[in-house]
Amino acid sequence: MKLYLSGLPVALFIRFAVVGLGGVAVDLGVFALLHKPLGLTLTPSSVLSTEVAIINNFLWNDVWTFSDVSQAQQLISQRLQRFFKFNLICFFGLILNSLIVNWLFYRFGVNEYIAKLVAIACVTLWNFWLNLKLNWQVRQGNIEKLSSSLEDVLKA
């Protein structure tokens, strides 16, 4: 059983999605801490918590999701370059998320939570694909190795 779906490396995507779910928890936790106990207003709390989640997600993606590429590119300058690209991709993902939510809610009357879930799914694919192609540039052989190791875990 190959873990590919229309050219999408499913094993990497699963790791990317797990890291993303952790990032949501980090974002919400930091937001709650900054907004209520520390008394920051809504916008600074939201911006800072999102950036903390982006940093968290970058680190986990760098050491776990795309570890084969990260290990080959250990220089600080290479890691900083990947971090900058990741931040930029996530920034455009945030804009895309807002556009999708507003479009679905205001144009089609979709429930705001359903619209948000659809936007998250779309932006997750956007972030994954761009990071795969532009940031970590995973090679086909490494994807196949990761897929077979994930298959072994799923069989156990």
C-alpha positions in Angstrom: 0.0 0.0 0.0 1.6 3.3 -1.1 0.6 6.3 0.9 0.1 8.7 -2.0 -3.1 10.4 -3.1 -2.8 12.1 -6.5 0.9 12.9 -6.0 0.5 14.1 -2.4 2.9 12.4 0.0 0.4 11.4 2.6 2.9 10.4 5.3 4.5 13.8 5.2 1.1 15.5 5.2 0.0 13.5 8.2 3.1 14.7 10.1 2.5 18.3 8.9 -1.2 18.1 10.1 -0.2 16.7 13.5 2.3 19.6 13.9 -0.5 22.0 12.8 -2.9 20.6 15.4 -0.2 21.1 18.1 0.2 24.7 16.8 -3.5 25.4 17.2 -3.2 24.3 20.9 -0.1 26.5 21.3 -1.9 29.5 19.7 -5.0 29.2 21.8 -3.0 28.6 25.0 -0.7 31.6 24.5 -3.6 33.7 23.4 -5.5 32.8 26.6 -2.5 33.6 28.7 -1.7 36.9 27.0 -5.3 38.1 26.8 -6.8 37.4 30.2 -4.0 37.0 32.9 -1.6 39.4 31.3 -4.3 41.8 30.1 -3.1 42.4 26.6 -5.9 43.6 24.2 -7.3 41.3 21.5 -5.1 42.2 18.5 -1.7 42.1 20.2 -2.7 38.9 22.0 -3.8 37.3 18.7 -0.8 38.4 16.7 1.8 37.3 19.4 0.1 34.0 20.0 -0.1 33.3 16.2 3.6 34.1 15.9 4.5 31.8 18.8 2.5 29.0 17.1 4.3 29.7 13.8 7.6 29.4 15.6 6.5 26.2 17.3 5.3 24.7 14.0 8.4 25.6 12.2 10.6 24.0 14.8 8.6 20.8 14.9 8.4 20.6 11.1 12.1 21.3 10.8 13.1 18.5 13.3 10.3 16.0 12.6 8.2 16.4 9.5 11.0 17.3 7.1 13.9 16.0 9.3 15.7 14.4 6.3 16.1 17.8 4.6 16.8 19.7 7.9 19.6 17.3 8.8 21.2 17.8 5.4 20.9 21.6 5.8 22.2 22.3 9.3 23.8 25.7 8.9 22.2 28.5 10.9 21.8 30.6 7.8 19.9 27.7 6.1 17.6 27.2 9.1 16.9 31.0 9.3 16.2 31.1 5.6 13.7 28.2 6.0 12.1 30.0 9.0 11.7 33.2 7.0 10.1 31.3 4.1 7.8 29.4 6.5 6.7 32.6 8.2 6.0 34.2 4.8 4.0 31.2 3.6 2.0 31.2 6.8 1.4 34.9 6.5 -0.1 34.4 3.0 -2.0 31.4 4.3 -3.5 33.6 7.0 -4.7 36.1 4.4 -6.1 33.2 2.3 -7.9 31.9 5.4 -9.5 35.2 6.0 -10.6 35.6 2.4 -12.1 32.1 2.3 -14.0 32.6 5.5 -15.4 35.9 4.5 -16.3 34.7 1.0 -18.1 31.6 2.2 -19.9 33.5 5.1 -20.9 36.7 3.3 -21.3 35.4 -0.3 -22.9 32.0 0.4 -24.3 32.3 3.9 -22.2 29.3 5.2 -22.1 29.1 9.0 -19.0 30.9 10.2 -17.6 27.8 12.0 -18.1 25.6 8.9 -16.5 28.4 6.8 -13.5 28.5 9.2 -13.1 24.7 9.0 -13.2 24.8 5.2 -10.6 27.6 5.2 -8.4 25.7 7.6 -8.4 22.7 5.4 -7.6 24.7 2.3 -4.9 26.7 4.0 -3.3 23.5 5.5 -3.0 22.1 2.0 -1.6 25.5 0.8 0.9 25.7 3.6 2.0 22.1 3.2 2.4 22.2 -0.6 4.3 25.4 -0.7 6.6 24.4 2.2 7.2 21.0 0.5 8.1 22.7 -2.8 9.8 25.9 -1.8 11.1 25.5 1.7 12.1 21.9 2.5 12.3 20.6 -1.1 11.8 16.9 -0.2 13.2 14.5 -2.7 11.1 11.6 -4.0 13.3 8.9 -2.5 13.0 10.4 1.0 9.2 10.5 0.6 9.1 6.8 -0.4 11.3 5.9 2.6 9.1 7.9 5.0 5.9 6.3 3.5 7.3 2.8 3.9 8.3 3.5 7.6 4.8 4.9 8.3 3.3 1.8 6.6 5.3 -0.4 9.0 4.0 1.6 12.0 0.4 1.3 10.7 0.7 -2.5 10.2 2.0 -3.1 13.8 
